[in-house]
Amino acid sequence: MASLSLPDAVRRHPAAWGMAATFAASLLLRGLYLAASPDRDWPFSVFFAGDARFFHTAALDLARGREGPTALPYHPPLFPALLGLLYRVLGEPQGSALPYKLALACLGSATVALCQGFWRRLLGTPWSLVAAGLYATSFGWLVLSTTYSNETLSALWLCFTCALALRVGGGVPSWPAVLGLGAVMGFGTLTRAEHLGLWPFLLASAWTARERAPWKPWALRWGAAMGVSLLLLVPSALRNMDTMRELNARAPHLEPLPEWVPVTVYGPLNFAMANHAGATGGFTPALINQGGSNGQLDPSRPEHRRLLLHGYAEGLRWMVASPGDAARLLWTKLDLWLDGLSLGVGVSDVPGGLIGERAPVDVFVPDAAWLKWPLAALLLAGMLLSLKPAHAPFRLLSLVVLHRVLITLAFFGYARGLLVVFPALLPLLVLPLKVLGERHAAVARRLPALAGALLLLVWAEAALVATRETPRRFMASGTTDAVNGKLIQDDRVRLWPQP
């Protein structure tokens, strides 16, 4: 049998080759970014510290097969488990986190490629490649996918969720689709607990797209998918039950903590910390710090126990008592979330640049917000276009973005919270440009090609930066520790390139 030439193979399997090229290009750019980064050996990034310290410690315990100290299940378990697996396969860290960062970069690159695969059915090949190029070159994602960030894993599950839900549409899901969607939703929830809250939005999208098929089989299959996702939470819930019982036994004089915790206890606590008179819109441990606890959550302290149990009531009580302040806070949260649109492309974050601030537990945001409001308008236009029958498949993506907006309004305004919904958000950004281009045949052909050519410059610039004799260095300022004088990484940090 004669072997196929490369052009023939590409023509026969364009989707697979497009995804493979997207993966390779994304991974190359992430490798070039790491090569030029002064923090490539650190488990965190100068542009994002997050929960890297916790993830590293938890992964070491898992890799060594030992149990850490009994503590509240605050962090969802799946990303530390993935990192622990990497520590087992690649060996424990020996002074450098680079091997694990490269592994996470592979995961992030695979997400970009898989997104391009399902975007192709929505946008067509040219525009799906443009959207994938924006994802691959996003400075925010160059940071998040090359550091200890559970956003990298969360975006993968969101990609699978959107792809599977769009494939099912409004029809009765097949049993393989039921199992697949249920598994993806369960794993997504074990990565970030709010992923479970997507179920009402997925059901609403499927119901509105449902044709005249009998509703009972439809409801049975979708109910079974939800059951699969909940079933995957049982091992975590049983493990957490033992922890909660032990913590209750240590403080029998206090109101008992709930024993049934499927994933994490952070819902009521975070809601209270996000909605009070001293709230900033972003993360702040002000309520935890009361009484001199220095940001350390201790369930044996009565004031912390109250927030863990009654945080929703406390936050709602303040919002009802101060509606004006609460409304202003909601806008601040949305504004901070939209800061994710300020981040540009490439290793130099064009056009925003590399001078800006890293808020607590959030990604770096440049001072120059050139892109924020134009892209916000474009996103809104895409969501409005999704209401038209001609663009009905995009409604699911709009609902996913809406879910993230509601989570942001209820809790903290994070720029990284916008980046994590790129699998749903980027097609909505590109949709208005696609619609505009379709009105003029010449524009429809040239606009994606022009966008692609401009994006290719990002790889060229990354190669130049990575091969410079003098690596890039950054200066930082912020609050310092009174004992050793070191910068407090969990506080607000200002960053700029070293001259």
C-alpha positions as CSV (number, residue, x, y, z in Angstrom):
1,M,0.0,0.0,0.0
2,A,1.4,3.4,-1.0
3,S,2.0,5.8,1.9
4,L,0.2,9.1,1.9
5,S,2.1,12.3,1.4
6,L,1.9,14.9,4.1
7,P,-0.4,17.2,2.0
8,D,-2.7,14.3,1.3
9,A,-2.8,13.3,5.0
10,V,-3.7,16.9,6.0
11,R,-6.5,17.0,3.4
12,R,-7.9,13.7,4.6
13,H,-7.7,14.6,8.3
14,P,-7.7,18.4,8.5
15,A,-9.2,18.6,12.1
16,A,-6.6,16.2,13.6
17,W,-3.7,18.0,11.8
18,G,-5.0,21.4,12.9
19,M,-5.2,20.3,16.5
20,A,-1.7,18.7,16.3
21,A,-0.3,22.0,14.9
22,T,-2.1,24.0,17.5
23,F,-0.7,21.8,20.3
24,A,2.9,22.0,18.9
25,A,2.8,25.8,18.4
26,S,1.3,26.4,21.9
27,L,3.9,24.2,23.6
28,L,6.7,25.9,21.7
29,L,5.6,29.3,22.8
30,R,5.3,28.1,26.4
31,G,8.8,26.7,26.2
32,L,10.2,29.9,24.9
33,Y,8.4,31.8,27.6
34,L,9.9,29.6,30.3
35,A,13.4,29.9,28.7
36,A,13.2,33.7,29.1
37,S,11.7,33.7,32.6
38,P,13.8,34.3,35.7
39,D,11.3,32.2,37.7
40,R,11.4,29.0,35.6
41,D,12.9,27.0,38.4
42,W,10.4,28.3,41.0
43,P,7.1,26.5,41.8
44,F,5.3,29.9,41.4
45,S,5.7,32.8,39.0
46,V,6.6,36.4,39.6
47,F,3.3,37.1,37.8
48,F,1.2,34.7,39.8
49,A,1.9,33.2,43.3
50,G,-1.5,31.8,44.1
51,D,-1.6,28.6,46.2
52,A,1.7,27.2,44.9
53,R,3.1,26.6,48.4
54,F,0.1,24.5,49.4
55,F,0.0,22.6,46.2
56,H,3.7,21.7,46.5
57,T,3.4,20.6,50.1
58,A,0.3,18.5,49.4
59,A,1.9,16.9,46.3
60,L,5.0,15.9,48.3
61,D,2.8,14.2,50.9
62,L,0.9,12.3,48.2
63,A,4.1,11.3,46.4
64,R,5.6,10.0,49.6
65,G,2.5,8.2,50.6
66,R,2.1,10.0,53.9
67,E,-0.8,11.8,55.4
68,G,-0.4,15.5,56.2
69,P,-1.7,17.1,59.4
70,T,-5.5,17.1,59.8
71,A,-6.8,20.4,58.3
72,L,-10.0,21.8,56.9
73,P,-10.7,20.6,53.3
74,Y,-10.3,24.1,51.9
75,H,-8.6,23.3,48.6
76,P,-10.2,20.9,46.1
77,P,-8.1,17.7,45.8
78,L,-7.6,17.0,42.2
79,F,-4.8,19.4,41.2
80,P,-2.6,18.5,44.2
81,A,-3.2,14.8,43.2
82,L,-2.1,15.6,39.6
83,L,1.0,17.3,40.9
84,G,1.7,14.5,43.3
85,L,1.5,12.1,40.4
86,L,4.0,14.2,38.5
87,Y,6.3,14.1,41.5
88,R,6.1,10.3,41.5
89,V,6.7,9.9,37.8
90,L,9.4,12.6,37.4
91,G,10.9,12.3,40.9
92,E,10.6,14.8,43.7
93,P,11.9,18.4,43.0
94,Q,15.7,18.6,43.1
95,G,16.1,22.4,43.3
96,S,14.1,23.1,40.1
97,A,10.3,23.1,39.3
98,L,11.1,23.3,35.5
99,P,10.2,19.6,34.7
100,Y,6.8,19.9,36.3
101,K,6.2,23.3,34.7
102,L,6.9,21.8,31.3
103,A,4.4,19.0,32.1
104,L,1.8,21.5,33.0
105,A,2.6,23.5,29.8
106,C,1.8,20.3,27.9
107,L,-1.5,20.1,29.6
108,G,-2.3,23.7,28.9
109,S,-1.2,23.3,25.2
110,A,-3.5,20.2,24.9
111,T,-6.4,22.4,26.2
112,V,-5.8,25.0,23.5
113,A,-5.7,22.2,20.8
114,L,-8.8,20.5,22.1
115,C,-10.6,23.9,22.2
116,Q,-9.6,24.5,18.6
117,G,-11.1,21.1,17.7
118,F,-14.6,21.9,19.0
119,W,-14.4,25.6,18.0
120,R,-13.9,24.5,14.4
121,R,-17.5,23.3,14.2
122,L,-18.7,26.6,15.6
123,L,-16.5,29.1,13.8
124,G,-15.1,27.3,10.8
125,T,-11.4,26.5,10.3
126,P,-9.9,30.0,9.7
127,W,-11.6,31.7,12.7
128,S,-11.1,28.7,15.0
129,L,-7.4,28.9,14.3
130,V,-7.5,32.7,15.1
131,A,-9.3,32.0,18.4
132,A,-6.8,29.2,19.2
133,G,-3.9,31.6,18.4
134,L,-5.3,34.1,20.8
135,Y,-5.5,31.4,23.5
136,A,-2.0,30.1,22.8
137,T,-0.4,33.6,22.9
138,S,-2.4,35.0,25.8
139,F,0.1,36.4,28.3
140,G,-2.2,35.4,31.1
141,W,-2.2,31.8,30.0
142,L,1.5,31.8,29.3
143,V,1.8,32.5,33.0
144,L,-1.0,30.2,34.4
145,S,-0.1,27.2,32.3
146,T,3.6,27.3,33.3
147,T,3.1,27.5,37.1
148,Y,1.4,25.6,39.9
149,S,-2.1,26.8,39.1
150,N,-5.3,24.7,39.2
151,E,-6.7,27.0,36.5
152,T,-4.8,24.9,33.9
153,L,-6.6,21.7,34.9
154,S,-9.9,23.6,35.4
155,A,-9.8,25.0,31.8
156,L,-9.3,21.5,30.5
157,W,-12.5,20.2,32.2
158,L,-14.4,23.3,31.0
159,C,-13.2,22.6,27.4
160,F,-14.5,19.0,27.6
161,T,-17.7,20.2,29.3
162,C,-18.5,22.7,26.5
163,A,-17.5,20.3,23.7
164,L,-19.6,17.4,25.1
165,A,-22.6,19.6,25.9
166,L,-22.6,21.1,22.4
167,R,-22.3,17.7,20.8
168,V,-25.4,16.5,22.7
169,G,-27.3,19.7,21.9
170,G,-31.0,19.4,22.8
171,G,-31.3,15.7,21.9
172,V,-31.4,12.7,24.2
173,P,-27.8,12.0,25.2
174,S,-26.4,8.6,24.3
175,W,-25.1,6.5,27.3
176,P,-21.5,7.1,26.4
177,A,-22.3,10.9,26.3
178,V,-24.0,10.6,29.7
179,L,-20.9,8.9,31.2
180,G,-18.5,11.3,29.5
181,L,-20.3,14.5,30.6
182,G,-20.9,13.2,34.1
183,A,-17.3,12.3,34.5
184,V,-16.0,15.6,33.2
185,M,-18.4,17.5,35.5
186,G,-17.3,15.4,38.4
187,F,-13.6,15.9,37.7
188,G,-14.2,19.6,37.1
189,T,-15.9,19.9,40.5
190,L,-13.0,18.2,42.2
191,T,-10.7,20.8,40.6
192,R,-12.8,23.8,41.4
193,A,-16.0,23.3,43.4
194,E,-18.0,26.0,41.5
195,H,-17.8,23.8,38.4
196,L,-20.8,21.8,39.8
197,G,-22.9,25.0,39.5
198,L,-22.7,24.7,35.7
199,W,-25.4,22.0,35.7
200,P,-28.4,24.3,35.7
201,F,-26.9,26.3,32.9
202,L,-26.2,23.1,30.8
203,L,-29.7,21.9,31.5
204,A,-31.2,25.3,30.5
205,S,-29.2,25.3,27.2
206,A,-30.2,21.7,26.4
207,W,-33.9,22.3,27.3
208,T,-34.2,25.4,25.1
209,A,-32.5,23.5,22.2
210,R,-34.7,20.4,22.7
211,E,-36.9,19.4,19.8
212,R,-40.2,17.6,20.1
213,A,-38.6,14.4,21.4
214,P,-40.3,12.8,24.5
215,W,-39.2,14.6,27.6
216,K,-38.9,11.5,29.9
217,P,-36.0,9.9,28.1
218,W,-34.3,13.3,27.9
219,A,-34.7,13.9,31.6
220,L,-33.6,10.4,32.5
221,R,-30.3,10.7,30.6
222,W,-29.5,14.1,31.8
223,G,-30.4,13.1,35.4
224,A,-28.1,10.1,35.0
225,A,-25.2,12.4,33.9
226,M,-25.7,14.5,37.0
227,G,-25.7,11.3,39.1
228,V,-22.4,10.2,37.6
229,S,-20.8,13.6,38.5
230,L,-22.1,13.3,42.1
231,L,-20.9,9.7,42.4
232,L,-17.4,10.8,41.6
233,L,-17.5,13.1,44.6
234,V,-18.2,10.3,47.1
235,P,-14.6,9.3,47.8
236,S,-13.7,12.9,48.5
237,A,-16.8,13.3,50.7
238,L,-16.0,10.2,52.8
239,R,-12.4,11.3,53.3
240,N,-13.6,14.8,54.3
241,M,-16.1,13.2,56.7
242,D,-13.3,11.7,58.8
243,T,-11.5,15.0,58.9
244,M,-14.6,17.0,59.9
245,R,-15.4,14.5,62.7
246,E,-11.9,14.8,64.1
247,L,-12.0,18.6,64.0
248,N,-15.4,18.5,65.8
249,A,-13.9,16.2,68.4
250,R,-11.1,18.7,69.1
251,A,-13.6,21.5,70.0
252,P,-16.7,19.8,71.5
253,H,-17.8,23.0,73.1
254,L,-18.3,24.8,69.8
255,E,-21.2,24.4,67.3
256,P,-20.3,21.3,65.2
257,L,-19.0,21.7,61.6
258,P,-20.9,19.8,58.9
259,E,-19.6,16.3,58.4
260,W,-20.9,15.9,54.8
261,V,-18.5,18.0,52.7
262,P,-18.3,16.7,49.1
263,V,-15.3,18.9,48.0
264,T,-14.5,21.9,50.2
265,V,-15.8,24.1,53.1
266,Y,-14.8,27.4,51.5
267,G,-18.3,28.5,50.2
268,P,-19.7,30.2,53.3
269,L,-16.3,31.4,54.5
270,N,-15.4,33.0,51.1
271,F,-18.8,34.6,50.8
272,A,-18.4,36.3,54.1
273,M,-14.9,37.4,53.3
274,A,-16.1,38.8,50.0
275,N,-19.1,40.7,51.3
276,H,-18.6,42.9,54.3
277,A,-17.8,46.5,55.1
278,G,-14.1,46.2,54.5
279,A,-14.3,44.1,51.4
280,T,-12.2,45.3,48.4
281,G,-13.8,43.2,45.6
282,G,-10.7,41.0,45.5
283,F,-9.4,38.5,48.0
284,T,-8.7,39.9,51.4
285,P,-8.3,37.9,54.7
286,A,-9.5,40.9,56.8
287,L,-12.2,38.9,58.6
288,I,-9.8,36.0,59.3
289,N,-7.1,38.4,60.6
290,Q,-9.4,39.7,63.3
291,G,-8.0,38.6,66.7
292,G,-4.4,38.4,65.4
293,S,-4.6,35.1,63.5
294,N,-2.4,36.5,60.7
295,G,-4.5,35.0,57.9
296,Q,-4.4,31.5,59.4
297,L,-7.8,29.8,59.4
298,D,-8.4,28.0,62.7
299,P,-11.7,26.2,63.1
300,S,-11.2,26.1,66.9
301,R,-11.6,29.9,67.1
302,P,-15.2,30.8,67.6
303,E,-15.1,33.8,65.2
304,H,-13.7,31.5,62.4
305,R,-16.2,28.7,63.2
306,R,-19.0,31.2,62.8
307,L,-17.8,32.2,59.4
308,L,-17.5,28.6,58.3
309,L,-21.0,27.8,59.4
310,H,-22.9,31.0,58.8
311,G,-20.9,32.9,56.3
312,Y,-23.7,33.1,53.7
313,A,-26.1,34.6,56.3
314,E,-23.4,37.1,57.5
315,G,-22.7,38.3,54.0
316,L,-26.3,38.6,53.0
317,R,-27.1,40.4,56.3
318,W,-24.5,43.1,55.4
319,M,-25.7,43.4,51.8
320,V,-29.3,43.9,53.0
321,A,-28.2,46.5,55.6
322,S,-25.9,48.4,53.1
323,P,-27.5,48.1,49.6
324,G,-25.6,51.1,48.2
325,D,-22.2,49.8,49.4
326,A,-23.1,46.3,48.2
327,A,-24.0,47.6,44.7
328,R,-20.7,49.4,44.4
329,L,-18.9,46.3,45.6
330,L,-20.6,44.2,42.9
331,W,-19.4,46.6,40.2
332,T,-15.9,46.6,41.7
333,K,-15.9,42.8,41.5
334,L,-17.0,42.8,37.8
335,D,-14.4,45.5,37.0
336,L,-11.7,43.3,38.6
337,W,-12.9,40.3,36.6
338,L,-12.8,42.2,33.4
339,D,-9.2,43.1,34.1
340,G,-8.5,39.7,32.6
341,L,-9.2,41.3,29.3
342,S,-6.3,43.8,29.9
343,L,-3.8,41.1,29.4
344,G,-2.4,41.0,25.9
345,V,-0.4,38.5,23.9
346,G,3.2,37.2,23.8
347,V,6.0,37.1,26.3
348,S,6.0,41.0,26.5
349,D,2.2,41.3,27.1
350,V,1.5,43.4,24.0
351,P,-0.1,46.0,24.1
352,G,-0.4,46.3,27.9
353,G,3.2,45.8,28.8
354,L,4.9,44.4,31.9
355,I,4.5,47.3,34.3
356,G,1.6,46.6,36.7
357,E,0.4,44.9,39.8
358,R,-0.3,41.4,41.0
359,A,-3.3,41.4,43.4
360,P,-3.5,38.9,46.3
361,V,-4.0,35.4,44.9
362,D,-4.5,36.7,41.4
363,V,-2.6,37.1,38.2
364,F,-0.6,40.2,37.1
365,V,-2.6,42.9,35.4
366,P,-0.8,45.7,33.5
367,D,-1.3,49.4,34.3
368,A,-2.2,50.1,30.6
369,A,-5.7,48.8,30.0
370,W,-5.7,49.2,26.3
371,L,-7.7,46.1,25.6
372,K,-10.1,45.9,28.5
373,W,-13.2,47.9,27.4
374,P,-13.0,47.3,23.6
375,L,-12.8,43.6,24.3
376,A,-15.6,43.8,26.9
377,A,-17.8,45.5,24.3
378,L,-16.9,42.7,21.8
379,L,-17.7,40.0,24.3
380,L,-21.1,41.6,25.0
381,A,-21.8,41.8,21.3
382,G,-20.9,38.1,20.9
383,M,-23.3,37.2,23.8
384,L,-26.1,39.3,22.2
385,L,-25.5,37.7,18.8
386,S,-25.8,34.2,20.5
387,L,-29.5,35.1,21.1
388,K,-30.2,35.0,17.4
389,P,-31.4,31.7,15.9
390,A,-28.6,31.7,13.4
391,H,-26.0,31.5,16.3
392,A,-27.9,29.3,18.7
393,P,-25.0,27.0,19.5
394,F,-23.2,29.9,21.0
395,R,-25.9,30.3,23.7
396,L,-24.3,27.5,25.7
397,L,-21.0,29.5,25.8
398,S,-22.9,32.6,26.8
399,L,-24.5,30.7,29.7
400,V,-21.1,29.4,30.8
401,V,-19.7,33.0,30.8
402,L,-22.8,34.1,32.7
403,H,-22.2,31.4,35.3
404,R,-18.7,32.8,35.9
405,V,-20.0,36.3,36.1
406,L,-22.5,35.3,38.8
407,I,-19.7,33.4,40.7
408,T,-17.6,36.5,40.5
409,L,-20.4,38.8,41.8
410,A,-21.0,36.4,44.7
411,F,-17.4,35.9,45.7
412,F,-14.2,37.6,44.6
413,G,-13.3,39.6,41.4
414,Y,-10.3,37.8,39.9
415,A,-8.6,38.5,36.6
416,R,-7.7,34.8,36.5
417,G,-11.4,34.0,36.9
418,L,-11.9,35.5,33.4
419,L,-9.0,33.6,31.9
420,V,-10.3,30.3,33.1
421,V,-13.4,30.6,30.9
422,F,-11.4,31.1,27.7
423,P,-12.8,27.9,26.3
424,A,-16.3,29.5,26.3
425,L,-15.3,33.2,26.1
426,L,-13.0,33.3,23.0
427,P,-15.5,32.1,20.5
428,L,-17.9,34.8,21.7
429,L,-15.1,37.4,21.2
430,V,-14.4,36.2,17.7
431,L,-18.1,35.8,16.7
432,P,-18.8,39.5,16.0
433,L,-15.7,39.7,13.8
434,K,-16.8,36.6,11.9
435,V,-20.3,38.0,11.3
436,L,-18.8,41.3,10.2
437,G,-16.4,39.6,7.8
438,E,-19.2,37.5,6.3
439,R,-20.9,40.6,5.0
440,H,-18.0,41.1,2.6
441,A,-16.4,38.2,0.8
442,A,-13.0,39.8,0.5
443,V,-12.9,40.7,4.2
444,A,-14.1,37.2,5.1
445,R,-11.0,35.7,3.4
446,R,-8.4,38.3,4.4
447,L,-9.3,39.2,8.0
448,P,-8.5,35.7,9.5
449,A,-5.3,35.6,7.5
450,L,-4.2,39.0,8.6
451,A,-4.9,38.1,12.3
452,G,-3.0,34.9,11.9
453,A,0.0,36.7,10.4
454,L,0.1,39.2,13.2
455,L,-0.1,36.4,15.8
456,L,2.9,34.6,14.2
457,L,5.0,37.6,15.1
458,V,4.5,36.6,18.7
459,W,6.5,33.4,18.2
460,A,9.3,35.4,16.5
461,E,9.5,37.9,19.4
462,A,9.5,35.1,22.0
463,A,12.4,33.4,20.2
464,L,14.4,36.7,20.2
465,V,13.7,37.2,24.0
466,A,14.6,33.6,24.8
467,T,17.9,33.7,23.0
468,R,19.2,37.0,24.4
469,E,22.5,36.8,26.3
470,T,21.0,38.6,29.3
471,P,17.8,37.1,30.7
472,R,14.9,39.3,31.7
473,R,14.7,40.4,35.3
474,F,11.9,42.1,37.2
475,M,11.8,44.5,40.2
476,A,9.1,44.1,42.8
477,S,7.7,46.2,45.7
478,G,5.1,45.6,48.3
479,T,4.5,44.8,51.9
480,T,7.5,43.1,53.6
481,D,7.6,40.7,56.5
482,A,8.6,42.5,59.7
483,V,10.8,39.6,60.8
484,N,13.0,38.7,57.7
485,G,12.2,41.7,55.5
486,K,11.0,39.5,52.6
487,L,8.2,40.5,50.3
488,I,4.9,39.0,51.3
489,Q,3.9,37.1,48.2
490,D,0.2,36.8,49.2
491,D,-0.2,40.6,49.4
492,R,-0.4,43.1,46.6
493,V,2.9,43.3,44.7
494,R,4.0,45.9,42.1
495,L,6.1,44.6,39.2
496,W,8.2,46.2,36.5
497,P,11.1,45.1,34.2
498,Q,14.6,45.8,35.5
499,P,16.3,48.5,33.5
